[in-house]
Amino acid sequence: MDVLICVSTSIVYFYSVFSIMNGFFRKVYPNVLFDTSAMLLIFISLGKWVESKAKGNTSTALSKLLSLTPTTCIILEDPHLFKTNEKGGFDASAVNQIQVSVDLLQRGDIAVVLPGSKVPSDGECIFGSSEMDESFLTGESSPVTKHVGSPMIGGSVNITSTIYMKVTEVGEQTQLQQIVKLVKDAQTSTAPIQRFADYIASIFVPSILIFSLMTLIFWSCYTKIVSIDKVPKMLKNLDGDKVEFFKILQIAISVIVVACPCALGLAAPTAVMVGTGVGARNGVLIKGGEVLEKANDIDAVIFDKTGTLTKGVMEINSFEFYGDYEHKETFIWSLINAVELNSEHPLAKALVKSSLDELAGKQASQFELKLVESLIGKGITAVVVNPATGKDINVRMGNSRLMDAFKIVNKGKYDETIEKLAFRKNISSFCHILIDDAYIGYVELLDTLNPESKHTIETFIKCGYSVGIVTGDAAETASYVGGLLNIPSNNIFAEATPEEKLEYIKSLQENKGLKVAFVGDGINDAPALVQSDLGIAISTGTDIAMSAADIVLLTSSNDSVGNSRIGLFGVYASLDISRSTFNTIKLNFLLAVIYNMIMLPIAMGFLLIPFNVTMHPMFASAAMACSSTSVIINSLTLNRWSMEKLKKKVNESIEWKNTTNLGWNDGMADTRGEVTELSTESFIVNRNYKHKSIPIFSRVWRRIRGAFRRNDYERVSVSV
């Protein structure tokens, strides 16, 4: 655009200088256009100012993120002096406190977070308890309770009481700064569609100069050929008896001024900045403009199971106690807590957590642990003192292999229970309990479903996406989860190694021709995340998984089950944000093209002969500024996106029929059958209408984009 402005103002200026000199030597009245040159620059500057104000609004999300970190904080002058007394208290007056810049914080410092102040950096609570506002990260207005051992996130606001924290991460290593970096990288990246726009802009400028020259030649020749009566009034002097060349020159200048490659150049970057900012505000980190384009073409969404569709932690699914202990649940849970408390085994931790939940608000029995022994692969045995009688109790808790190693008094009851639970033995983990060699019951532990899994899967299926599960877990467990979520067994691949996950995704791409999004959270998911057309990682997962993904769903620091702050529904939300942003980019291009298609003919004088209408360069400059502003304003409409509106749109616009009526899988009821092997031949592809915004002139768009080979414009970079 700067080239066109420079050319037009230079022509106007030098023509005016020439006209003055010509008038001086030939003693004629000069026709000067100095005012046109000045007004052009005024309108351009005004347009640039409006444009910069509007563009400033496109990065508000990043500005808000940057403003979250406080500039100063209070720390203990000597962190080594921090000690709690025998009662768990702490005398704050015994340690000197100083205020320092956040930039001077180091790992190991003890920071004091007062009520109403912001957490200066990432760390761990070491004293006190309070409620924190983590809405910038969690998206939830409800405060998060923090106590000793809870992770602290820099930028969150302390609400209720003073809390002491040990700094674990500083500077660019904090979670907030990592988010800022991701958003910055995304907003400054160049999408493939932008390279296409750059290519168009590279041929646009010389084309406009040619059009301007053709306009000048045409009207100069036309006014020479036809009689003066047929010459449009706009090209004649006040007396109407002579053609004024400077008016023809004005038309040619208007052609240069009104053309706006800047609108083409702004079409993608502004939408990307707003779209990625909207995503960041809602817990969806989109890594660049290219991701937006890839997300728009997704056909299938494949989920990892553990930690994605499920919570990733064991929870009680059921329990049953027999005999004398049938109605002594408090006694049994107190016993479980005492025996399993010091074990580091994941199932033991799950049992302790469950026992604490069951004992909440009840009077727990206090057992004295005399002897405990862990048996690898089996369970745990212990001797405890019954607080009521003072007698020793022999306790054994573990799987069936542990039970088989001892002589059970009521063996019949145990065998009956094993037979009853046989169909779930490969799905759940069971902790059987013996007290003094008598079988008194069991606790069933299960990696339960993420609360939003079912609704998310239903949404994807009924919006026309093909859905599947690929997991390293047992086939029976994968089939069980698939059955709960109405995913056909043909679309479930279990007991997969990381390499097999990659091959499965690759097979779907090559054999089925699908554009695949993969959702995972672990190290073993990284190869599949890279192979997929779109990798989506849950941020409670590993750094490797998140670095391999194209989209990261943020999570609450206080969420032990790994739910996204917008839930697993955030997977669908991320695709909707990407889709909305990409459609906005296309609409921006459409606005820029329509503007030029309308304004260029008017500026060239197409309406001059029939209607005696043309465009003055000053009006052309104003129109050009408006075109750029309209593109930016259209991009800003993305700020209206919200999770609540999306859920409402999904619920209102999708016809929630029975899944079997959608042609998704005639055998949907048979989802608990044997899961598929690595071959994807039996993978059921959803052929229903994909629920997304209808792309404007989508067929025309595909043809235009397909007409240019990527290598023709990939290396082109034009600054407008």
Residue pairs with C-beta under 8 A, 6 or more apart in sequence:
1 260
1 261
1 262
1 265
1 624
1 720
2 720
3 205
4 205
4 208
4 209
4 256
4 257
4 259
4 261
5 40
5 41
5 44
5 257
7 209
7 256
8 40
8 253
8 256
8 257
8 617
9 37
9 40
9 41
11 249
11 252
11 253
11 256
12 33
12 34
12 36
12 37
12 40
12 253
12 617
13 34
13 37
15 33
15 246
15 249
16 30
16 32
16 33
16 34
16 37
19 30
19 31
19 32
19 246
20 30
20 32
22 28
22 30
23 29
23 30
24 30
31 244
31 245
31 246
33 246
33 249
33 250
36 250
36 253
36 616
36 617
36 618
39 617
39 618
39 621
40 257
40 617
40 618
40 621
43 618
43 621
43 622
43 624
43 625
44 621
44 624
44 625
46 625
47 621
47 622
47 624
47 625
47 626
47 628
47 629
48 625
50 625
50 629
51 266
51 625
51 628
51 629
51 632
54 629
54 632
54 633
54 636
55 266
55 270
55 273
55 632
57 636
57 639
58 270
58 273
58 274
58 277
58 632
58 635
58 636
59 187
59 273
59 277
60 277
61 183
61 276
61 277
61 278
61 280
61 281
62 180
62 183
62 184
62 187
62 277
62 280
64 136
64 281
65 136
65 176
65 179
65 180
65 183
65 280
66 180
68 118
68 136
68 154
68 155
68 176
69 102
69 118
69 120
69 154
69 155
69 176
69 177
70 102
70 117
70 118
70 120
71 101
71 102
72 99
72 100
72 101
72 102
73 99
73 100
73 102
73 105
73 111
73 112
73 113
73 117
73 120
73 121
74 97
74 98
74 99
74 111
74 112
74 113
74 114
75 97
75 98
75 100
75 105
75 109
75 110
75 111
75 112
76 82
76 95
76 96
76 97
76 109
76 110
76 112
77 95
77 96
77 97
77 98
78 95
78 96
79 108
79 109
79 110
79 166
81 94
81 95
82 90
82 95
82 110
82 126
82 127
82 164
83 90
84 90
84 127
85 91
90 127
90 164
92 112
97 112
102 120
102 121
103 171
105 111
105 120
105 121
105 167
105 170
106 167
106 170
107 167
107 168
107 169
107 170
108 166
108 167
109 166
109 167
110 126
110 164
110 165
110 166
110 167
111 119
111 120
111 121
111 123
111 164
111 165
111 166
111 167
112 162
112 163
112 164
113 119
113 120
113 130
113 152
113 158
113 162
113 163
113 164
113 165
114 158
114 162
115 130
115 158
115 159
115 160
115 161
115 162
116 157
116 158
116 159
117 157
117 158
118 154
118 155
118 156
118 157
118 158
119 132
119 152
119 153
119 154
119 155
119 156
119 157
119 158
119 165
120 154
120 167
121 154
121 167
121 169
121 170
121 174
122 151
122 152
122 153
122 154
122 167
122 168
122 169
122 170
122 173
122 174
122 175
122 176
123 151
123 152
123 154
123 165
123 166
123 167
123 168
123 169
124 149
124 150
124 151
124 152
124 165
124 166
124 168
125 146
125 147
125 148
125 149
125 150
125 151
125 152
125 163
125 164
125 165
126 148
126 164
126 165
126 166
127 148
127 163
127 164
128 147
128 148
128 161
128 162
128 163
128 164
129 145
129 146
129 147
129 148
129 161
129 163
130 145
130 146
130 158
130 159
130 160
130 161
130 162
130 163
131 143
131 144
131 145
131 146
131 158
131 159
131 160
132 143
132 144
132 145
132 146
132 152
132 153
132 156
132 157
132 158
132 159
133 143
133 144
133 156
133 157
133 159
134 140
134 144
134 153
134 156
134 556
134 557
134 558
135 141
136 155
136 156
137 153
137 155
137 156
137 175
137 176
137 179
137 283
137 554
137 556
137 557
137 565
138 144
138 283
138 556
138 559
138 565
139 281
139 282
139 283
139 565
139 566
139 643
140 556
140 565
143 159
143 160
144 156
144 556
144 557
144 558
145 558
146 152
146 163
146 558
150 557
150 558
151 557
151 558
152 163
152 165
152 557
153 174
153 175
153 176
153 557
154 169
154 174
154 175
154 176
154 177
155 176
169 175
171 177
172 178
172 181
175 557
179 280
179 285
179 554
182 280
182 285
182 287
182 552
183 276
183 277
183 280
183 285
185 287
185 288
186 272
186 276
186 285
186 286
186 287
186 288
186 289
186 291
187 272
187 273
187 276
187 277
189 272
189 287
189 288
189 289
189 290
190 289
191 268
191 272
191 288
191 289
191 290
191 292
191 293
191 585
192 289
192 290
192 293
192 710
192 714
193 268
193 289
193 293
193 582
193 585
193 705
194 268
194 269
194 272
194 289
195 710
195 713
195 714
195 716
195 717
196 705
196 708
196 713
197 264
197 265
197 267
197 268
197 589
198 265
198 713
198 716
198 717
198 718
199 708
199 712
199 713
199 716
200 261
200 264
201 261
201 264
201 265
201 718
201 720
202 713
202 716
202 718
204 259
204 261
204 264
205 261
208 255
208 256
208 259
208 261
209 256
211 255
211 259
211 600
211 604
212 252
212 253
212 255
212 256
213 252
215 251
215 252
215 255
215 603
215 604
215 605
216 248
216 249
216 251
216 252
219 235
219 248
219 251
219 252
219 605
220 245
220 248
222 231
223 231
223 235
223 243
223 248
228 236
228 240
228 241
228 242
228 243
231 243
232 605
232 608
232 609
232 612
232 614
233 240
233 612
234 247
234 608
234 612
234 613
234 614
235 243
235 244
235 247
235 248
235 608
236 242
236 243
236 244
237 243
237 244
250 614
250 616
250 617
251 603
251 604
251 605
251 608
251 614
251 615
253 617
253 620
254 603
254 614
254 615
254 616
254 617
254 619
254 620
255 600
255 603
255 604
257 603
257 617
257 620
257 621
257 624
258 599
258 600
258 602
258 603
258 615
258 620
258 621
258 623
258 624
259 596
259 599
259 600
259 624
260 592
260 595
260 596
260 624
260 627
260 628
261 718
261 720
262 624
262 627
262 628
262 720
263 588
263 591
263 592
263 595
263 627
263 628
263 630
263 631
264 589
264 592
264 720
265 718
265 719
265 720
266 588
266 628
266 631
266 632
266 635
267 585
267 588
267 589
267 591
267 592
267 631
268 289
268 585
268 588
269 289
270 588
270 631
270 632
270 635
270 636
271 581
271 582
271 584
271 585
271 588
271 635
271 638
272 288
272 289
272 292
272 581
272 585
273 635
274 581
274 584
274 635
274 636
274 638
274 639
275 286
275 292
275 577
275 578
275 580
275 581
275 584
275 638
276 285
276 286
276 288
276 581
278 577
278 581
278 638
278 639
278 641
279 285
279 286
279 574
279 577
282 566
282 570
282 573
282 577
282 641
282 642
282 643
283 553
283 554
283 555
283 564
283 565
283 566
283 570
284 551
284 552
284 553
284 554
284 566
284 570
284 573
284 574
284 577
285 551
285 552
285 553
285 554
286 292
286 550
286 551
286 574
286 577
286 578
287 549
287 550
287 551
287 552
288 550
291 534
291 550
291 551
291 578
292 578
292 581
292 582
292 585
293 582
294 515
294 533
294 534
294 550
295 517
295 534
295 550
295 551
295 574
295 575
295 578
295 579
295 582
296 578
296 579
296 582
296 583
296 692
297 515
297 533
298 465
298 515
298 516
298 517
298 533
298 534
298 575
299 465
299 466
299 514
299 515
299 516
299 685
299 690
300 465
300 466
300 467
300 468
300 508
300 512
300 514
300 515
300 516
300 517
300 685
300 686
301 460
301 465
301 466
301 467
301 468
301 516
301 517
301 518
301 519
301 571
302 467
302 468
302 469
302 470
302 504
302 505
302 508
302 516
302 517
302 518
302 519
302 528
302 532
303 309
303 457
303 467
303 468
303 469
303 470
303 518
303 519
303 520
304 469
304 470
304 471
304 518
304 519
304 520
304 521
304 522
304 525
304 528
305 469
305 471
305 473
305 477
305 478
305 481
306 312
306 447
306 471
306 472
306 473
306 522
307 521
307 522
307 538
307 540
307 541
307 562
308 450
308 519
308 520
308 521
308 538
308 568
309 449
309 450
309 453
309 457
309 469
309 481
309 485
309 568
310 447
310 448
310 449
310 450
310 453
310 481
311 447
311 448
311 449
311 450
311 561
311 562
311 563
312 447
312 521
312 540
312 561
312 562
313 350
313 447
313 560
313 561
314 346
314 347
314 350
314 429
314 445
314 446
314 447
315 350
315 354
315 445
315 446
315 447
315 448
316 354
316 357
316 358
316 443
316 444
316 445
316 446
317 428
317 444
317 445
317 446
317 448
318 443
318 444
319 441
319 442
319 443
319 444
320 417
320 441
320 442
321 328
321 329
321 332
321 433
321 440
321 441
322 410
322 413
322 439
322 440
322 441
323 410
323 413
323 438
323 440
324 440
325 331
325 332
325 435
325 440
325 441
329 358
330 358
330 359
330 362
330 363
330 364
330 365
331 365
332 433
332 440
332 441
333 354
333 355
333 358
333 359
333 364
334 355
334 359
334 364
334 365
334 366
334 367
335 365
335 367
335 384
335 393
335 395
335 435
336 351
336 352
336 355
336 397
336 431
336 433
336 443
337 351
337 352
337 355
337 356
337 359
337 364
338 367
338 369
338 382
338 384
339 367
339 369
339 372
339 380
339 382
339 384
339 395
339 397
340 348
340 349
340 351
340 352
340 355
340 380
340 397
341 352
342 372
343 349
343 374
343 380
345 374
347 429
347 431
347 445
348 380
350 445
351 397
351 431
351 443
351 445
354 443
354 445
365 387
365 388
366 387
367 384
367 385
367 386
367 387
367 393
368 384
368 385
368 387
369 382
369 383
369 384
370 382
370 383
370 384
370 385
370 392
371 382
371 383
372 380
372 381
372 382
372 383
373 380
373 381
373 382
374 380
375 381
375 398
375 402
377 401
378 398
378 399
378 401
378 402
378 405
379 396
379 397
379 398
379 399
379 402
379 431
380 396
380 397
380 398
381 394
381 395
381 396
381 397
381 402
382 394
382 395
382 396
382 397
383 392
383 393
383 394
383 395
384 392
384 393
384 395
385 391
385 392
385 393
386 392
386 393
393 435
393 436
394 434
394 435
394 436
394 437
395 433
395 434
395 435
396 402
396 403
396 406
396 433
396 434
397 431
397 432
397 433
397 434
398 431
398 432
399 429
399 430
399 431
399 432
400 418
400 430
400 432
402 432
403 414
403 432
403 434
403 439
406 434
406 437
407 437
408 414
408 434
408 437
408 438
408 439
409 437
409 438
409 439
410 438
410 439
411 439
413 439
414 432
414 439
417 432
417 439
417 441
417 442
421 428
421 430
421 442
421 444
424 444
426 474
426 476
426 477
427 446
427 474
427 476
427 477
427 480
428 444
428 445
428 446
429 444
429 445
429 446
430 442
430 443
430 444
430 445
431 442
431 443
431 445
432 439
432 441
432 442
433 439
433 440
433 441
433 442
433 443
434 440
447 477
449 481
449 484
449 485
450 561
450 562
450 563
450 567
450 568
451 563
451 567
452 563
452 567
452 568
452 569
453 485
453 568
454 484
454 485
455 569
456 567
456 568
456 569
456 571
456 572
457 467
457 485
457 486
457 487
458 486
458 656
458 659
459 569
459 572
459 650
459 654
460 467
460 571
460 572
461 467
461 486
461 659
461 662
461 664
461 686
462 654
462 655
462 656
462 657
462 659
462 662
462 688
462 691
463 572
463 650
463 654
463 690
463 691
463 692
464 686
464 687
464 688
464 689
464 690
464 691
465 686
465 690
466 491
466 514
466 683
466 684
466 685
466 686
467 487
467 491
467 686
468 487
468 491
468 492
468 493
468 683
469 478
469 481
469 482
469 487
469 491
469 492
469 493
469 494
470 492
470 493
470 494
470 496
470 501
470 504
470 505
470 518
470 528
471 477
471 478
471 492
471 493
471 494
471 495
471 496
472 494
472 495
472 496
472 497
472 498
472 501
472 524
473 494
473 495
474 494
474 495
475 494
475 495
475 674
475 675
477 494
478 492
478 493
478 494
478 675
479 489
479 492
479 494
479 671
479 672
479 673
479 674
479 675
480 672
482 488
482 489
482 491
482 492
482 671
482 672
482 675
483 671
483 672
486 659
486 668
486 671
487 671
488 664
488 665
488 667
488 668
488 670
488 671
488 684
489 670
489 671
489 672
489 673
489 674
489 675
489 676
490 665
490 676
490 682
490 683
490 684
491 676
491 683
491 684
492 675
492 676
493 500
493 501
493 504
493 675
493 676
493 677
493 678
494 675
496 504
496 678
497 524
498 523
498 524
498 525
498 526
498 527
498 528
499 527
500 678
501 524
501 525
501 527
501 528
502 527
502 528
502 530
502 531
503 678
504 528
504 678
504 680
505 516
505 518
505 528
505 531
505 532
506 531
507 678
507 679
507 680
508 514
508 516
508 680
508 683
509 515
509 516
509 531
509 533
511 680
511 681
512 680
512 683
512 685
514 685
515 533
515 534
516 532
516 533
516 534
517 532
517 533
517 534
517 535
517 536
517 571
517 575
518 525
518 528
518 529
518 531
518 532
518 534
518 535
518 536
519 536
519 537
519 538
519 571
520 526
520 528
520 529
520 535
520 536
520 537
520 538
520 541
520 545
521 537
521 538
521 540
521 541
521 542
521 545
521 562
522 541
522 542
522 545
523 542
523 544
523 545
525 537
525 541
525 545
525 548
526 542
526 544
526 545
526 548
527 548
528 535
529 535
529 536
529 537
529 545
529 548
529 549
530 548
534 550
534 551
535 548
535 549
535 550
535 551
536 549
536 550
536 551
536 552
536 553
536 571
536 574
537 545
537 546
537 548
537 549
537 551
537 552
537 553
538 545
538 552
538 553
538 555
538 562
538 564
539 546
539 552
539 553
539 554
539 555
539 564
540 555
540 559
540 562
541 562
546 552
551 574
551 578
553 564
553 565
553 566
553 570
553 571
553 574
554 564
554 565
555 562
555 563
555 564
555 565
556 563
556 565
559 565
564 570
566 573
566 643
569 643
569 647
572 646
572 650
573 643
573 646
576 641
576 646
576 692
577 641
579 692
579 693
580 638
580 641
580 693
581 638
583 693
583 695
583 696
584 634
584 635
584 637
584 638
586 695
586 696
586 701
587 634
587 696
588 631
588 634
588 635
590 696
590 697
591 627
591 630
591 631
591 634
592 627
592 631
595 623
595 627
595 630
599 615
599 620
599 623
599 627
601 607
602 613
602 614
602 615
603 614
603 615
603 620
605 614
607 613
607 614
608 614
615 623
650 691
653 691
654 691
659 665
659 668
660 666
660 668
660 669
662 686
662 688
663 686
663 687
663 688
664 684
664 686
664 688
665 684
676 682
676 683
695 701
